[in-house]
């Protein structure tokens, strides 16, 4: 018996985590981070 987490809930967590990672790397990797910001 395992817990079933809604996929949209998991996606929101993963998406927000990716956003935080990209934002935290903006200062060291400006160009790459800006490229990801365009996608987000």
SULNOR-V786839 format. One record per backbone hydrogen bond with DSSP energy under -1.0 kcal/mol. CO is the residue of the C=O (numbers start at 0). NH is the residue of the N-H. If there is no record, write none. Layout:
co & nh
CO & NH
CO & NH
This chain:
co & nh
5 & 9
6 & 10
7 & 11
8 & 12
9 & 13
10 & 14
11 & 15
12 & 16
13 & 17
14 & 18
15 & 19
16 & 20
17 & 21
18 & 22
19 & 23
20 & 24
22 & 25
24 & 28
28 & 32
29 & 33
30 & 34
31 & 35
32 & 36
33 & 37
34 & 38
35 & 39
